[in-house]
Amino acid sequence: MHQKTKDIQKRYDGFLQTSCLWNGNAIFDLQHFNIPLKSSKFNSNINEKLRLGKYIERFVSFELAQHSSIKIISENIQIQKEKITLGELDCIILKEGIPIHLEIIYKFYLYDDSVGNSEIDHFIGPNRKDSLVEKLTKLKEKQLPLLYATECEAYLKEIQLSSEKIEQQVYFKAQLFVPLLKKDIQLSKINNNCIVGFYSNLKELEQFSESKFYIPTKKDWLVLPHEKVNWSSFNEFKQETTAILEREFSPLCWLKKQNGEIEKFFLVWWF
């Protein structure tokens, strides 16, 4: 298998293995999309230049196509008003004959209990520029209501559907990271299986100074950590990450402990 093909397959497998953020309508009364896990060889064309969000949408499209009960009607539908784009519907599908407007989200969040007052409030982006509650609010107040906008009616007529007959669901996968010193956090509303690693600053990482480190590319953030990469020593890792942290960017990294255990973590610049 060609190396590029192997890399894409590892990303697709990592995407499939990422847990959904909640079940049913437990959060913000948003109905979560349910699809049985079906591992398969990814054999579709994908543009490596796509940003991660769009890259993952190609994975979702391929995943949906593996299920005979699902038919994709349309994807990435731009809704415009006087040549100004109001927003985009990620996709409209038929699942067992039922039309569904599906919004697709894949995120990385860190748990910081100093932010907000609830479990949902506590999850923020690795660079503190976004948050789970902001994304959920945008879904609830902007992205999902777009289906009912007057400007959407003409398009729905083209595909012979009306908004009243379309269900709305979200497909929200996430990788969650907890503080290194508070790794025993238990969540009540959010799926605990989404917790896949920890986050730390360089000083806290000194306890792993005899371990090995690796910094994957952004698209390989999806990948389940494995042995076959070019590992760096702690000192090499510190040198590699200095410029990254100075740009106020928190990279996702892998840690291989002396006992061979491999963990995923974010190295953060903000504490």
One Martini backbone bead per residue (centre of mass of N, CA, C, O) as a GRO file, in nm:
protein
  271
    1MET     BB    1   0.096   0.037   0.023
    2HIS     BB    2   0.081   0.349  -0.003
    3GLN     BB    3   0.167   0.591   0.214
    4LYS     BB    4  -0.069   0.786   0.166
    5THR     BB    5  -0.287   0.569   0.202
    6LYS     BB    6  -0.209   0.495   0.492
    7ASP     BB    7  -0.255   0.773   0.617
    8ILE     BB    8  -0.556   0.800   0.548
    9GLN     BB    9  -0.648   0.543   0.693
   10LYS     BB   10  -0.563   0.631   0.978
   11ARG     BB   11  -0.753   0.875   0.985
   12TYR     BB   12  -1.016   0.725   0.938
   13ASP     BB   13  -0.994   0.537   1.181
   14GLY     BB   14  -0.979   0.767   1.389
   15PHE     BB   15  -1.252   0.884   1.323
   16LEU     BB   16  -1.425   0.632   1.386
   17GLN     BB   17  -1.308   0.609   1.694
   18THR     BB   18  -1.449   0.857   1.755
   19SER     BB   19  -1.651   0.988   1.974
   20CYS     BB   20  -1.947   1.090   2.071
   21LEU     BB   21  -2.055   1.352   2.276
   22TRP     BB   22  -2.356   1.232   2.260
   23ASN     BB   23  -2.687   1.129   2.343
   24GLY     BB   24  -2.938   1.211   2.180
   25ASN     BB   25  -3.071   1.517   2.365
   26ALA     BB   26  -2.874   1.606   2.617
   27ILE     BB   27  -2.777   1.864   2.441
   28PHE     BB   28  -2.956   2.143   2.371
   29ASP     BB   29  -3.168   1.960   2.224
   30LEU     BB   30  -2.977   1.791   2.036
   31GLN     BB   31  -2.986   1.566   1.785
   32HIS     BB   32  -2.816   1.277   1.757
   33PHE     BB   33  -2.643   1.098   1.539
   34ASN     BB   34  -2.694   0.756   1.432
   35ILE     BB   35  -2.420   0.519   1.362
   36PRO     BB   36  -2.286   0.244   1.271
   37LEU     BB   37  -2.001   0.082   1.299
   38LYS     BB   38  -1.791   0.071   0.983
   39SER     BB   39  -1.536  -0.075   0.879
   40SER     BB   40  -1.307   0.045   0.617
   41LYS     BB   41  -1.181   0.104   0.314
   42PHE     BB   42  -1.040   0.390   0.193
   43ASN     BB   43  -1.152   0.471  -0.166
   44SER     BB   44  -1.135   0.783  -0.189
   45ASN     BB   45  -1.111   1.088  -0.290
   46ILE     BB   46  -0.865   1.334  -0.157
   47ASN     BB   47  -0.786   1.656  -0.054
   48GLU     BB   48  -0.491   1.755   0.104
   49LYS     BB   49  -0.569   2.080   0.111
   50LEU     BB   50  -0.769   2.053   0.310
   51ARG     BB   51  -0.913   2.136   0.570
   52LEU     BB   52  -1.001   1.955   0.837
   53GLY     BB   53  -1.311   1.989   0.826
   54LYS     BB   54  -1.340   1.906   0.520
   55TYR     BB   55  -1.194   1.637   0.542
   56ILE     BB   56  -1.405   1.509   0.735
   57GLU     BB   57  -1.648   1.530   0.544
   58ARG     BB   58  -1.535   1.308   0.354
   59PHE     BB   59  -1.554   1.085   0.563
   60VAL     BB   60  -1.857   1.100   0.612
   61SER     BB   61  -1.949   1.047   0.325
   62PHE     BB   62  -1.822   0.766   0.312
   63GLU     BB   63  -1.963   0.643   0.555
   64LEU     BB   64  -2.257   0.676   0.454
   65ALA     BB   65  -2.209   0.500   0.186
   66GLN     BB   66  -2.189   0.217   0.358
   67HIS     BB   67  -2.506   0.259   0.388
   68SER     BB   68  -2.806   0.141   0.258
   69SER     BB   69  -3.003   0.337   0.444
   70ILE     BB   70  -2.830   0.565   0.296
   71LYS     BB   71  -2.888   0.889   0.133
   72ILE     BB   72  -2.736   1.130  -0.058
   73ILE     BB   73  -2.851   1.435  -0.177
   74SER     BB   74  -2.663   1.666  -0.031
   75GLU     BB   75  -2.380   1.906  -0.028
   76ASN     BB   76  -2.274   2.200   0.050
   77ILE     BB   77  -2.509   2.429   0.089
   78GLN     BB   78  -2.552   2.736  -0.045
   79ILE     BB   79  -2.689   3.025   0.116
   80GLN     BB   80  -2.842   3.304  -0.050
   81LYS     BB   81  -2.837   3.679  -0.052
   82GLU     BB   82  -2.764   3.870  -0.288
   83LYS     BB   83  -2.470   3.713  -0.311
   84ILE     BB   84  -2.490   3.642  -0.006
   85THR     BB   85  -2.368   3.436   0.233
   86LEU     BB   86  -2.538   3.287   0.506
   87GLY     BB   87  -2.468   2.974   0.451
   88GLU     BB   88  -2.443   2.615   0.540
   89LEU     BB   89  -2.533   2.296   0.441
   90ASP     BB   90  -2.386   2.008   0.482
   91CYS     BB   91  -2.646   1.793   0.475
   92ILE     BB   92  -2.871   1.578   0.287
   93ILE     BB   93  -3.065   1.297   0.392
   94LEU     BB   94  -3.152   0.949   0.376
   95LYS     BB   95  -3.300   0.761   0.651
   96GLU     BB   96  -3.507   0.533   0.596
   97GLY     BB   97  -3.663   0.778   0.423
   98ILE     BB   98  -3.559   1.010   0.608
   99PRO     BB   99  -3.522   1.341   0.624
  100ILE     BB  100  -3.191   1.500   0.682
  101HIS     BB  101  -3.035   1.752   0.855
  102LEU     BB  102  -2.674   1.758   0.860
  103GLU     BB  103  -2.439   1.834   1.108
  104ILE     BB  104  -2.077   1.866   1.110
  105ILE     BB  105  -1.853   1.774   1.388
  106TYR     BB  106  -1.497   1.838   1.477
  107LYS     BB  107  -1.326   1.836   1.797
  108PHE     BB  108  -1.102   2.018   2.026
  109TYR     BB  109  -1.093   1.985   2.387
  110LEU     BB  110  -1.049   2.159   2.700
  111TYR     BB  111  -1.038   2.127   3.050
  112ASP     BB  112  -1.164   2.426   3.236
  113ASP     BB  113  -1.287   2.510   3.556
  114SER     BB  114  -1.243   2.836   3.527
  115VAL     BB  115  -1.467   2.807   3.311
  116GLY     BB  116  -1.740   2.871   3.415
  117ASN     BB  117  -2.033   2.655   3.562
  118SER     BB  118  -2.008   2.410   3.360
  119GLU     BB  119  -1.927   2.141   3.182
  120ILE     BB  120  -1.958   2.285   2.907
  121ASP     BB  121  -1.799   2.550   2.976
  122HIS     BB  122  -1.507   2.403   3.029
  123PHE     BB  123  -1.481   2.380   2.715
  124ILE     BB  124  -1.191   2.446   2.519
  125GLY     BB  125  -0.972   2.554   2.317
  126PRO     BB  126  -0.628   2.519   2.288
  127ASN     BB  127  -0.623   2.864   2.239
  128ARG     BB  128  -0.888   3.007   2.366
  129LYS     BB  129  -1.088   3.090   2.100
  130ASP     BB  130  -1.287   2.863   2.188
  131SER     BB  131  -1.602   2.673   2.240
  132LEU     BB  132  -1.855   2.464   2.308
  133VAL     BB  133  -2.081   2.670   2.368
  134GLU     BB  134  -2.044   2.831   2.108
  135LYS     BB  135  -2.107   2.600   1.909
  136LEU     BB  136  -2.390   2.526   2.015
  137THR     BB  137  -2.512   2.807   1.971
  138LYS     BB  138  -2.465   2.820   1.667
  139LEU     BB  139  -2.633   2.578   1.595
  140LYS     BB  140  -2.906   2.672   1.729
  141GLU     BB  141  -2.910   2.989   1.604
  142LYS     BB  142  -2.786   2.938   1.289
  143GLN     BB  143  -2.747   2.663   1.134
  144LEU     BB  144  -3.031   2.526   1.168
  145PRO     BB  145  -3.225   2.774   1.087
  146LEU     BB  146  -3.148   2.793   0.781
  147LEU     BB  147  -3.364   2.593   0.672
  148TYR     BB  148  -3.604   2.831   0.737
  149ALA     BB  149  -3.523   3.013   0.532
  150THR     BB  150  -3.633   3.176   0.261
  151GLU     BB  151  -3.365   3.117   0.088
  152CYS     BB  152  -3.417   2.788   0.103
  153GLU     BB  153  -3.678   2.714  -0.056
  154ALA     BB  154  -3.581   2.684  -0.349
  155TYR     BB  155  -3.395   2.445  -0.302
  156LEU     BB  156  -3.604   2.245  -0.181
  157LYS     BB  157  -3.774   2.235  -0.439
  158GLU     BB  158  -3.558   2.102  -0.620
  159ILE     BB  159  -3.564   1.836  -0.407
  160GLN     BB  160  -3.855   1.787  -0.302
  161LEU     BB  161  -3.872   1.968  -0.031
  162SER     BB  162  -3.960   2.041   0.310
  163SER     BB  163  -3.888   2.165   0.617
  164GLU     BB  164  -4.123   2.014   0.775
  165LYS     BB  165  -3.991   1.712   0.675
  166ILE     BB  166  -3.719   1.784   0.824
  167GLU     BB  167  -3.477   1.669   1.002
  168GLN     BB  168  -3.255   1.750   1.284
  169GLN     BB  169  -2.900   1.686   1.302
  170VAL     BB  170  -2.599   1.584   1.481
  171TYR     BB  171  -2.240   1.527   1.412
  172PHE     BB  172  -2.047   1.495   1.716
  173LYS     BB  173  -1.708   1.493   1.735
  174ALA     BB  174  -1.453   1.428   2.002
  175GLN     BB  175  -1.158   1.551   2.160
  176LEU     BB  176  -1.058   1.513   2.497
  177PHE     BB  177  -0.889   1.716   2.754
  178VAL     BB  178  -0.708   1.688   3.054
  179PRO     BB  179  -0.550   1.755   3.319
  180LEU     BB  180  -0.273   1.607   3.435
  181LEU     BB  181  -0.362   1.661   3.756
  182LYS     BB  182  -0.688   1.570   3.649
  183LYS     BB  183  -0.752   1.259   3.521
  184ASP     BB  184  -1.037   1.180   3.701
  185ILE     BB  185  -1.255   1.290   3.531
  186GLN     BB  186  -1.619   1.312   3.543
  187LEU     BB  187  -1.888   1.291   3.332
  188SER     BB  188  -2.245   1.345   3.275
  189LYS     BB  189  -2.329   1.443   2.972
  190ILE     BB  190  -2.067   1.370   2.860
  191ASN     BB  191  -1.870   1.158   2.689
  192ASN     BB  192  -1.606   0.987   2.832
  193ASN     BB  193  -1.484   0.859   2.561
  194CYS     BB  194  -1.361   1.144   2.461
  195ILE     BB  195  -1.134   1.091   2.648
  196VAL     BB  196  -0.774   1.084   2.522
  197GLY     BB  197  -0.627   1.298   2.724
  198PHE     BB  198  -0.394   1.557   2.787
  199TYR     BB  199  -0.267   1.857   2.949
  200SER     BB  200   0.029   2.080   2.921
  201ASN     BB  201   0.326   2.199   3.027
  202LEU     BB  202   0.663   2.194   3.031
  203LYS     BB  203   0.708   2.168   3.336
  204GLU     BB  204   0.526   1.916   3.383
  205LEU     BB  205   0.694   1.733   3.169
  206GLU     BB  206   0.959   1.672   3.335
  207GLN     BB  207   0.860   1.385   3.440
  208PHE     BB  208   0.926   1.292   3.113
  209SER     BB  209   1.245   1.319   3.038
  210GLU     BB  210   1.277   0.993   2.952
  211SER     BB  211   1.099   1.033   2.722
  212LYS     BB  212   0.907   1.038   2.424
  213PHE     BB  213   0.845   1.242   2.120
  214TYR     BB  214   0.561   1.376   1.915
  215ILE     BB  215   0.464   1.577   1.613
  216PRO     BB  216   0.195   1.599   1.446
  217THR     BB  217   0.007   1.670   1.209
  218LYS     BB  218  -0.299   1.796   1.183
  219LYS     BB  219  -0.431   1.545   1.040
  220ASP     BB  220  -0.288   1.347   1.266
  221TRP     BB  221  -0.485   1.403   1.505
  222LEU     BB  222  -0.669   1.150   1.431
  223VAL     BB  223  -0.460   0.954   1.515
  224LEU     BB  224  -0.365   0.671   1.651
  225PRO     BB  225  -0.126   0.599   1.846
  226HIS     BB  226   0.211   0.496   1.752
  227GLU     BB  227   0.535   0.366   1.706
  228LYS     BB  228   0.585   0.454   1.382
  229VAL     BB  229   0.799   0.702   1.459
  230ASN     BB  230   0.988   1.002   1.510
  231TRP     BB  231   1.144   1.025   1.790
  232SER     BB  232   1.200   1.240   2.073
  233SER     BB  233   1.349   1.401   2.293
  234PHE     BB  234   1.298   1.627   2.533
  235ASN     BB  235   1.499   1.840   2.427
  236GLU     BB  236   1.405   1.834   2.134
  237PHE     BB  237   1.111   1.906   2.196
  238LYS     BB  238   1.165   2.185   2.319
  239GLN     BB  239   1.288   2.305   2.062
  240GLU     BB  240   1.046   2.253   1.868
  241THR     BB  241   0.825   2.420   2.060
  242THR     BB  242   0.910   2.714   2.105
  243ALA     BB  243   0.795   2.856   1.846
  244ILE     BB  244   0.505   2.759   1.879
  245LEU     BB  245   0.445   2.895   2.156
  246GLU     BB  246   0.517   3.188   2.065
  247ARG     BB  247   0.251   3.178   1.867
  248GLU     BB  248   0.014   3.070   2.034
  249PHE     BB  249   0.038   2.744   2.002
  250SER     BB  250  -0.125   2.424   2.048
  251PRO     BB  251   0.004   2.118   2.033
  252LEU     BB  252  -0.022   1.802   1.929
  253CYS     BB  253   0.091   1.508   2.110
  254TRP     BB  254   0.329   1.249   2.180
  255LEU     BB  255   0.379   0.992   2.439
  256LYS     BB  256   0.661   0.782   2.534
  257LYS     BB  257   0.711   0.574   2.762
  258GLN     BB  258   0.927   0.354   2.916
  259ASN     BB  259   0.688   0.120   2.904
  260GLY     BB  260   0.541   0.203   2.602
  261GLU     BB  261   0.339   0.401   2.657
  262ILE     BB  262   0.083   0.587   2.476
  263GLU     BB  263   0.014   0.940   2.450
  264LYS     BB  264  -0.211   1.210   2.435
  265PHE     BB  265  -0.135   1.570   2.385
  266PHE     BB  266  -0.136   1.903   2.500
  267LEU     BB  267   0.064   2.183   2.440
  268VAL     BB  268   0.065   2.470   2.635
  269TRP     BB  269   0.096   2.843   2.669
  270TRP     BB  270  -0.131   2.956   2.911
  271PHE     BB  271   0.041   2.828   3.199
   0.00000   0.00000   0.00000
